[in-house]
Amino acid sequence: MQERIKEGRLPVEFITLINGGFGGGQTCPVCDTPVTRDKVEYEVVDPRNASHLIFHFACYVIWQRECARRIRAGDSER
């Protein structure tokens, strides 16, 4: 997770709008595996470039916890 943020693959942001639905096979940016139709996908808009990020629920939670940790710490790698 930390490397993905450092590489710029994921933003450090609190997300306030989340869309959910059946998985469409897109790759989760946290675990690099597809969110299949038998799973629920969580879609957010990347505030940096308006692209759509699709997560598994557990991956979304892990990412947001890391964002919260960095924001609280005032981490400069945002």
VEXTORPA-26965 format. One line per field, with one value per residue (C-alpha): residue number from 1; x, y, z. Coordinates in pm, whole numbers, plus 50000, padded with zeros to 5 digits. Layout:
N
tordren	c(NUM|...)
c1	c(X|...)
c2	c(Y|...)
c3	c(Z|...)
END
This chain:
78
tordren	c(1|2|3|4|5|6|7|8|9|10|11|12|13|14|15|16|17|18|19|20|21|22|23|24|25|26|27|28|29|30|31|32|33|34|35|36|37|38|39|40|41|42|43|44|45|46|47|48|49|50|51|52|53|54|55|56|57|58|59|60|61|62|63|64|65|66|67|68|69|70|71|72|73|74|75|76|77|78)
c1	c(50000|50269|50461|50148|50091|50458|50452|50143|49915|49680|49599|49611|49257|48950|48680|48326|48141|48149|47948|47889|47773|47848|48207|48286|48624|48834|49162|49174|49463|49545|49573|49603|49330|48999|48679|48469|48092|48039|48193|48078|48297|48351|48412|48559|48676|49044|49043|49378|49260|48891|48976|48769|48928|48759|48826|48729|48574|48868|49115|48920|48928|49304|49368|49150|49316|49655|49524|49393|49727|49918|49680|49688|50068|50094|50286|50439|50409|50058)
c2	c(50000|50247|50185|50236|50572|50667|50572|50789|50497|50593|50935|51025|51157|51101|50990|51111|50965|50593|50404|50032|49760|49417|49367|49426|49257|49571|49541|49663|49911|49772|49397|49391|49128|49172|49256|48973|48966|48762|49044|49397|49669|50007|50286|50624|50916|51002|51373|51422|51340|51233|50873|50596|50360|50025|49841|49529|49634|49512|49685|50011|49995|49927|50220|50462|50360|50436|50770|50854|50764|50983|51277|51267|51249|51534|51301|51496|51205|51299)
c3	c(50000|50098|49775|49564|49729|49697|49327|49276|49191|49475|49620|49988|50033|50246|50004|50070|49771|49699|49437|49474|49243|49108|49006|48642|48625|48663|48850|49209|49253|49599|49535|49153|49118|48934|49120|48979|48925|49242|49451|49524|49378|49540|49291|49378|49168|49203|49293|49120|48769|48784|48690|48845|49097|49162|49490|49679|50011|50223|49990|50009|50390|50395|50160|50358|50686|50535|50408|50757|50914|50669|50697|51078|51073|50822|50591|50305|50059|49959)
END
